[in-house]
Every structure is written in C-alpha cells, then in structure tokens.
Amino acid sequence: MDFKGFSKKTLPFLEAIRKNNNKEWFEAHRSEYEKVILNPSRTFVVEMGEHLMALEPTIDFEPKINKALFRIYRDTRRMGANKEPLKSRIGIIFTQGKGSRLQRSSFYMHFSPDELFISVGVRWFEKPMLNAYREYINDSRKREELNKLLHNLMDKGYSVIDKGYKRFPRGVNADMMYSHLFLYKGMATYKILDPKLIEDGEKLIDTLYKIYEDMLPLQQIVYDISLRVKEE
C-alpha cells in the first residue's frame, strides 16, 4: 500500500493555520503544507479511490484540486462567508455522476484538529436536486424504503443530517406516511471519529471502507435521485 498515513505533523500544522490565518504566513510555510497535507492527500485519494471502486465502479477520484481535493484558500467573496483566508480542515470527496461537484452523490471526509468527519450523500440540495429528491420520495414505497434505511443506519451508530425545513412543501399532506422526509434540505449520513486516525494509513483505509460499505445503500439512493435531475 503506497499510502502510509498522514504525518504526525499534519494536525499541528492545521492548528498553526488557526493561529496564523493569513496568506503571508501560509506562503512562508507552503512547502510544509505540500509535504504534510497536499502530497499525502493525493496518495490517499488514489489508494482510497481504488478501494471504493469495489463498492461503486464508476466513482471519480482524480487527485487534483477542485476534483477530489479542495483548495486550502477559502472563498471569502460570498456574502456571509467566513472571512479567514485559509481553511483549517481538509476535505476530500469521491463523487459519482454528473453535475456540480457538491451536488453529486459522494463519499466525503474531512479532518481537522477537532474531528475526522465521514459521510455519504449530499448535505445541501440545490433546487434541481431538491426537486428530484421530492419527486423520488413522492412514491410511498420509496419513502418507506428510505425511512427504513435511515433507521438502520442510526441503529449502526451513524447520524443523519438535521431536517432543514419546518414547513411541508405545497401539496404534501403532513398525515402522509413518513411525510417528515419532505422536510430535508439534503440527504446524508455521517460519523465523527478521532482525527488522529489519519496517522495510521492502513487503519484509516480499512475503517473508512467499512463505514462507506455500511453507508453504501444511501449513497446509491442519492445517486439514483441525481439521475432524475432535469436540465433547466
């Protein structure tokens, strides 16, 4: 296995970003960023991607920025965005299907000094995906299947994202079976682990694979939903 784990210096480097969150500091430490974060992230993407192909052969795992990897610089131009220029958590995403990166069903993870966060699905639907999701669960059998799956995941110790809406969409009767599913703004499950797990390459890969295997049925449902998205 080429991926041996992230350095024991990785999490302290991210902690240092929090204390020195400016471009000048980062440029002076760019070589360290490449050594303890960027280069091992690329190796990890290839290793984990090859494992994930056993679950989903069409998974995308190109080890490049804006593909499987995210930029270290935050987009501060958006209204309400965090104005600190650097991110102190590292996200990695393995997507499936077409469309914008964050609207594809995905196997996702991020790590920071605080946590190792692991999830599948889409955490926030934009309107085309939201419409496709609501069309999907308009079928009572699919609502029942999804509701059962979410409870099975919770029984295994996984969490489901919070509902995003308080009101039901027009035309939805609150008395419908499993009508609560219409209150979700996204559909994803997740688990939070000790971030130091990233330092043991073999254990990290094995742990993630087992978790993603458990979460796979939800990944497949969200992927099915993404295929229903209508061109605007």
C-alpha positions in Angstrom: 0.0 0.0 0.0 1.5 3.3 -1.1 -0.5 5.4 1.4 1.2 5.1 4.9 -0.9 7.7 6.6 -0.6 11.4 7.3 2.3 12.8 9.2 2.1 13.4 13.0 2.8 17.0 12.0 -0.4 17.3 9.9 -2.8 18.1 12.7 -0.4 20.5 14.4 0.0 22.3 11.1 -3.7 22.8 10.8 -3.7 24.1 14.4 -1.0 26.5 13.3 -3.2 27.8 10.5 -5.8 28.7 13.0 -3.3 30.8 14.9 -1.7 32.3 11.8 -4.6 32.6 9.4 -3.1 34.9 6.8 -1.7 34.5 3.3 1.8 35.7 4.3 2.2 33.1 6.9 0.9 30.4 4.6 3.2 31.3 1.7 6.2 31.1 4.1 5.1 27.6 5.1 3.8 26.4 1.7 6.5 23.7 1.4 5.4 22.2 4.7 1.7 22.3 3.6 2.7 20.3 0.5 4.7 17.8 2.5 2.3 17.1 5.3 -1.1 17.7 3.7 -1.2 18.1 -0.1 1.1 15.2 -1.2 -0.2 12.6 1.2 -3.8 13.7 0.3 -3.1 12.9 -3.3 -1.7 9.5 -2.4 -4.7 8.8 -0.1 -7.2 9.7 -2.9 -5.6 7.2 -5.3 -5.5 4.4 -2.6 -9.0 5.0 -1.2 -10.4 5.5 -4.7 -9.2 2.1 -5.8 -10.8 0.6 -2.7 -14.1 2.4 -3.3 -14.3 1.0 -6.9 -15.1 -2.3 -5.3 -18.3 -0.6 -4.0 -19.0 1.7 -6.9 -17.0 1.1 -10.1 -18.0 4.5 -11.6 -16.7 6.5 -8.7 -14.5 9.6 -9.6 -11.2 10.1 -7.7 -9.0 12.4 -9.6 -6.3 13.5 -7.1 -6.4 17.2 -8.1 -7.5 20.4 -6.6 -11.2 21.1 -7.4 -11.6 17.4 -8.2 -11.2 15.1 -5.2 -9.3 17.8 -3.3 -10.4 21.2 -2.1 -8.4 24.4 -2.2 -6.8 25.5 1.1 -7.9 29.0 0.4 -11.4 29.9 1.4 -13.8 31.8 -1.0 -14.3 34.9 1.1 -16.3 36.7 -1.6 -19.6 35.1 -0.8 -22.0 37.0 1.4 -21.8 35.7 5.0 -18.8 33.6 4.3 -16.0 33.1 6.8 -13.6 35.8 6.0 -10.5 34.0 7.2 -8.5 33.3 4.1 -7.3 29.7 5.0 -9.2 26.6 5.9 -8.1 24.6 8.9 -9.9 21.5 7.9 -9.0 19.4 4.9 -11.9 18.0 2.7 -11.7 15.1 0.3 -14.5 14.0 -1.9 -15.2 10.9 -4.1 -18.1 11.7 -6.4 -20.4 9.7 -8.6 -22.5 11.0 -11.5 -22.8 14.3 -13.4 -23.4 17.9 -12.3 -21.5 20.2 -10.0 -19.2 18.6 -7.5 -21.2 19.2 -4.3 -24.5 18.1 -6.0 -23.2 14.7 -6.9 -23.8 11.8 -4.5 -20.4 11.3 -2.8 -18.2 9.6 -0.3 -16.9 12.5 1.6 -14.5 13.1 4.5 -12.7 16.0 6.2 -10.3 16.2 9.0 -9.2 19.0 11.4 -7.6 19.1 14.8 -11.1 18.5 16.2 -12.5 15.6 14.2 -12.5 13.2 11.4 -15.8 13.6 9.7 -17.1 10.9 7.3 -20.3 11.0 5.2 -22.1 10.0 2.1 -24.9 11.7 0.2 -25.4 15.4 -0.5 -25.7 17.6 2.5 -27.5 20.5 0.8 -29.7 20.2 -2.3 -29.8 23.0 -4.7 -33.2 23.4 -6.4 -32.7 20.9 -9.2 -31.6 18.2 -6.8 -34.3 19.2 -4.3 -37.0 18.8 -6.9 -35.6 15.4 -7.9 -35.5 14.3 -4.3 -39.1 15.3 -3.7 -40.2 13.6 -6.9 -38.4 10.5 -5.7 -40.0 10.3 -2.3 -43.4 11.2 -3.7 -43.5 7.4 -4.3 -44.8 5.9 -1.0 -42.7 2.8 -1.4 -39.5 4.8 -1.9 -40.4 6.8 1.2 -40.8 3.7 3.2 -37.5 2.2 1.9 -35.6 5.4 2.7 -37.1 5.8 6.2 -36.2 2.2 7.0 -32.7 2.7 5.7 -32.1 5.8 7.8 -33.2 3.9 10.9 -30.9 1.0 10.0 -28.0 3.4 9.7 -28.8 5.1 13.1 -29.1 1.6 14.7 -25.5 1.0 13.5 -24.3 4.2 15.2 -24.4 6.6 12.3 -26.1 10.0 12.3 -28.5 11.6 9.8 -28.3 15.3 8.9 -30.9 17.5 10.5 -34.1 18.5 8.7 -33.7 21.9 7.1 -37.4 22.9 6.7 -40.1 23.5 9.2 -43.0 23.6 6.7 -44.0 21.0 4.3 -43.9 21.8 0.6 -47.1 22.7 -1.2 -49.2 19.6 -1.9 -47.7 17.5 0.8 -50.1 16.3 3.5 -48.4 16.1 6.9 -50.5 13.0 7.6 -48.8 11.0 4.8 -46.7 8.1 5.9 -43.1 9.2 6.5 -44.0 12.8 5.5 -41.1 14.0 7.6 -38.8 13.1 4.7 -40.1 16.1 2.8 -38.6 18.4 5.4 -35.0 17.6 4.5 -32.9 20.1 2.5 -30.3 17.4 1.7 -29.9 13.7 2.4 -26.7 12.4 4.0 -25.5 10.2 6.9 -22.3 10.8 8.8 -20.0 9.6 11.6 -17.3 11.5 13.6 -14.1 9.9 14.7 -10.8 10.8 16.4 -8.7 12.8 13.9 -5.5 11.0 14.9 -6.8 8.0 12.9 -5.4 9.8 9.8 -1.8 9.0 11.0 -2.3 5.2 10.5 -2.7 4.6 6.8 -3.8 1.0 6.8 -6.2 1.5 9.7 -7.7 4.7 8.1 -8.4 2.9 4.8 -9.9 -0.1 6.5 -12.1 2.0 8.8 -13.3 4.2 6.0 -14.0 1.3 3.8 -16.2 -0.4 6.4 -18.1 2.8 7.1 -18.6 3.6 3.5 -19.8 0.0 2.9 -22.4 0.4 5.6 -23.5 3.8 4.1 -23.5 2.5 0.5 -27.3 2.0 0.3 -27.9 5.7 1.0 -25.1 6.6 -1.5 -27.0 4.6 -4.1 -30.3 6.2 -3.4 -28.9 9.7 -3.6 -27.1 8.7 -6.9 -30.4 7.5 -8.2 -32.0 10.8 -7.3 -29.2 12.7 -9.1 -30.0 10.8 -12.3 -33.5 12.3 -12.1 -32.4 15.9 -12.1 -33.9 17.7 -15.0 -32.0 20.2 -17.1 -33.0 23.8 -16.5 
